[in-house]
């Protein structure tokens, strides 16, 4: 597990969710209103989720070296 990637991914998810909720008029007024910000926020949240999953995912086990002859 790579904790730095997990933390960065979760922060990006929160940013994206905030933007999407602002776009949906569910959070206080900003200039980020409307369907384009819902789409941008959703995309950013998905990207953050992928970063976090990549950080959680276990690395593939190293292949043993072939025996030398």
N, CA, C and O of each residue as an XYZ file, in Angstrom:
276
protein
N       0.851     -1.180      0.000
C       0.000      0.000      0.000
C       0.895      1.241      0.000
O       1.893      1.316      0.716
N       0.511      2.182     -0.806
C       1.249      3.438     -0.888
C       0.390      4.533     -0.264
O      -0.489      5.084     -0.927
N       0.639      4.853      1.010
C      -0.251      5.777      1.724
C      -0.337      7.165      1.105
O      -1.386      7.805      1.178
N       0.739      7.638      0.500
C       0.704      8.982     -0.092
C      -0.304      9.024     -1.235
O      -1.065      9.984     -1.353
N      -0.318      7.991     -2.081
C      -1.276      7.958     -3.192
C      -2.710      7.855     -2.680
O      -3.618      8.464     -3.246
N      -2.914      7.093     -1.623
C      -4.262      6.957     -1.061
C      -4.743      8.311     -0.538
O      -5.882      8.704     -0.788
N      -3.892      9.012      0.177
C      -4.271     10.323      0.723
C      -4.548     11.318     -0.401
O      -5.551     12.030     -0.368
N      -3.665     11.368     -1.391
C      -3.879     12.274     -2.525
C      -5.175     11.917     -3.248
O      -5.951     12.805     -3.603
N      -5.412     10.632     -3.467
C      -6.632     10.197     -4.140
C      -7.884     10.612     -3.390
O      -8.852     11.068     -3.998
N      -7.871     10.458     -2.071
C      -9.044     10.837     -1.284
C      -9.269     12.349     -1.297
O     -10.412     12.805     -1.328
N      -8.195     13.120     -1.275
C      -8.339     14.579     -1.370
C      -8.941     14.966     -2.717
O      -9.809     15.837     -2.783
N      -8.486     14.325     -3.787
C      -9.016     14.620     -5.123
C     -10.489     14.211     -5.209
O     -11.286     14.911     -5.834
N     -10.859     13.082     -4.587
C     -12.271     12.667     -4.561
C     -13.116     13.732     -3.866
O     -14.185     14.096     -4.357
N     -12.643     14.229     -2.733
C     -13.397     15.265     -2.013
C     -13.526     16.549     -2.824
O     -14.579     17.186     -2.822
N     -12.456     16.928     -3.517
C     -12.530     18.120     -4.380
C     -13.571     17.921     -5.479
O     -14.402     18.797     -5.720
N     -13.523     16.771     -6.138
C     -14.469     16.498     -7.216
C     -15.904     16.460     -6.724
O     -16.807     16.985     -7.375
N     -16.111     15.835     -5.567
C     -17.464     15.772     -5.009
C     -17.968     17.170     -4.653
O     -19.140     17.483     -4.859
N     -17.086     17.999     -4.123
C     -17.468     19.378     -3.794
C     -17.881     20.134     -5.047
O     -18.909     20.811     -5.060
N     -17.082     20.018     -6.096
C     -17.412     20.704     -7.349
C     -18.733     20.204     -7.917
O     -19.543     20.998     -8.396
N     -18.956     18.885     -7.867
C     -20.207     18.334     -8.393
C     -21.405     18.834     -7.583
O     -22.441     19.181     -8.151
N     -21.261     18.869     -6.266
C     -22.367     19.351     -5.430
C     -22.614     20.845     -5.623
O     -23.759     21.294     -5.571
N     -21.558     21.611     -5.845
C     -21.746     23.031     -6.149
C     -22.453     23.190     -7.493
O     -23.316     24.054     -7.652
N     -22.083     22.358     -8.446
C     -22.733     22.411     -9.755
C     -24.206     22.063     -9.681
O     -25.012     22.556    -10.470
N     -24.556     21.202     -8.719
C     -25.952     20.789     -8.551
C     -26.725     21.720     -7.615
O     -27.853     21.410     -7.231
N     -26.128     22.861     -7.246
C     -26.767     23.856     -6.378
C     -27.048     23.319     -4.968
O     -27.968     23.794     -4.302
N     -26.263     22.333     -4.509
C     -26.478     21.774     -3.178
C     -25.538     22.362     -2.129
O     -25.747     22.167     -0.932
N     -24.517     23.071     -2.564
C     -23.604     23.759     -1.651
C     -23.709     25.261     -1.903
O     -24.257     25.677     -2.923
N     -23.192     26.074     -0.990
C     -23.317     27.531     -1.129
C     -22.870     28.052     -2.495
O     -22.057     27.440     -3.187
N     -23.420     29.180     -2.844
C     -23.235     29.769     -4.170
C     -21.777     30.093     -4.476
O     -21.062     30.684     -3.667
N     -21.371     29.690     -5.653
C     -20.075     30.054     -6.222
C     -20.303     30.233     -7.714
O     -21.428     30.113     -8.199
N     -19.238     30.519     -8.429
C     -19.373     30.614     -9.883
C     -19.486     29.227    -10.515
O     -19.809     29.110    -11.697
N     -19.222     28.176     -9.734
C     -19.240     26.809    -10.272
C     -20.656     26.245    -10.171
O     -20.941     25.416     -9.307
N     -21.518     26.691    -11.041
C     -22.908     26.255    -11.046
C     -23.248     25.673    -12.397
O     -22.747     26.137    -13.421
N     -24.086     24.669    -12.410
C     -24.588     24.135    -13.659
C     -24.040     22.757    -14.000
O     -23.167     22.224    -13.315
N     -24.576     22.200    -15.073
C     -24.241     20.823    -15.436
C     -22.781     20.609    -15.808
O     -22.253     19.512    -15.624
N     -22.120     21.639    -16.327
C     -20.707     21.437    -16.685
C     -19.862     21.177    -15.438
O     -18.901     20.410    -15.501
N     -20.200     21.799    -14.305
C     -19.444     21.572    -13.076
C     -19.805     20.249    -12.433
O     -18.985     19.662    -11.727
N     -21.019     19.766    -12.664
C     -21.364     18.417    -12.205
C     -20.497     17.404    -12.944
O     -19.970     16.472    -12.337
N     -20.351     17.587    -14.254
C     -19.536     16.672    -15.062
C     -18.057     16.773    -14.694
O     -17.383     15.754    -14.544
N     -17.552     17.996    -14.548
C     -16.142     18.177    -14.181
C     -15.881     17.563    -12.803
O     -14.902     16.841    -12.617
N     -16.743     17.848    -11.858
C     -16.574     17.306    -10.506
C     -16.659     15.795    -10.475
O     -15.891     15.138     -9.772
N     -17.592     15.241    -11.236
C     -17.700     13.784    -11.300
C     -16.460     13.147    -11.900
O     -15.979     12.122    -11.418
N     -15.948     13.762    -12.952
C     -14.729     13.244    -13.580
C     -13.531     13.312    -12.648
O     -12.736     12.374    -12.576
N     -13.405     14.422    -11.938
C     -12.293     14.575    -10.992
C     -12.435     13.569     -9.847
O     -11.441     12.995     -9.404
N     -13.656     13.354     -9.368
C     -13.875     12.385     -8.292
C     -13.506     10.972     -8.744
O     -12.905     10.214     -7.983
N     -13.861     10.620     -9.965
C     -13.502      9.297    -10.492
C     -11.989      9.167    -10.610
O     -11.427      8.122    -10.282
N     -11.330     10.219    -11.076
C      -9.867     10.204    -11.166
C      -9.246     10.000     -9.780
O      -8.309      9.216     -9.628
N      -9.761     10.694     -8.787
C      -9.260     10.527     -7.421
C      -9.479      9.124     -6.899
O      -8.625      8.575     -6.202
N     -10.619      8.541     -7.232
C     -10.898      7.167     -6.822
C      -9.903      6.204     -7.453
O      -9.425      5.282     -6.792
N      -9.591      6.413     -8.720
C      -8.610      5.558     -9.392
C      -7.223      5.703     -8.765
O      -6.505      4.714     -8.612
N      -6.847      6.917     -8.407
C      -5.553      7.136     -7.746
C      -5.517      6.401     -6.406
O      -4.526      5.745     -6.084
N      -6.590      6.509     -5.630
C      -6.638      5.834     -4.330
C      -6.595      4.319     -4.489
O      -5.904      3.636     -3.733
N      -7.326      3.792     -5.463
C      -7.310      2.344     -5.699
C      -5.916      1.891     -6.100
O      -5.446      0.850     -5.642
N      -5.251      2.665     -6.952
C      -3.884      2.335     -7.348
C      -2.965      2.330     -6.127
O      -2.048      1.513     -6.046
N      -3.200      3.225     -5.190
C      -2.392      3.270     -3.981
C      -2.667      2.116     -3.039
O      -1.767      1.678     -2.322
N      -3.894      1.615     -3.028
C      -4.267      0.510     -2.144
C      -3.847     -0.838     -2.724
O      -3.478     -1.762     -1.998
N      -3.913     -0.921     -4.026
C      -3.650     -2.186     -4.711
C      -2.269     -2.719     -4.355
O      -1.297     -1.968     -4.274
N      -2.203     -4.013     -4.147
C      -0.913     -4.636     -3.852
C      -0.104     -4.763     -5.129
O      -0.647     -4.992     -6.210
N       1.188     -4.612     -4.987
C       2.075     -4.795     -6.130
C       2.140     -6.282     -6.469
O       2.024     -7.138     -5.592
N       2.325     -6.571     -7.740
C       2.450     -7.961     -8.167
C       3.703     -8.561     -7.534
O       4.732     -7.893     -7.435
N       3.616     -9.811     -7.109
C       4.798    -10.425     -6.511
C       5.937    -10.509     -7.524
O       5.721    -10.760     -8.709
N       7.133    -10.298     -7.037
C       8.302    -10.344     -7.916
C       8.517    -11.775     -8.395
O       8.392    -12.731     -7.631
N       8.840    -11.896     -9.670
C       9.113    -13.219    -10.219
C      10.489    -13.674     -9.738
O      11.437    -12.889     -9.726
N      10.594    -14.922     -9.347
C      11.907    -15.397     -8.915
C      12.876    -15.438    -10.096
O      12.489    -15.722    -11.229
N      14.119    -15.153     -9.806
C      15.142    -15.176    -10.856
C      15.347    -16.610    -11.328
O      15.345    -17.540    -10.522
N      15.524    -16.785    -12.635
C      15.757    -18.145    -13.133
C      17.084    -18.676    -12.590
O      18.046    -17.925    -12.426
N      17.119    -19.959    -12.318
C      18.364    -20.522    -11.783
C      19.494    -20.400    -12.800
O      19.310    -20.673    -13.986
N      20.644    -19.993    -12.327
C      21.786    -19.862    -13.238
C      22.459    -21.218    -13.398
O      22.527    -22.019    -12.465
N      22.947    -21.447    -14.592
C      23.557    -22.757    -14.871
C      25.021    -22.669    -15.052
O      25.676    -23.683    -15.292
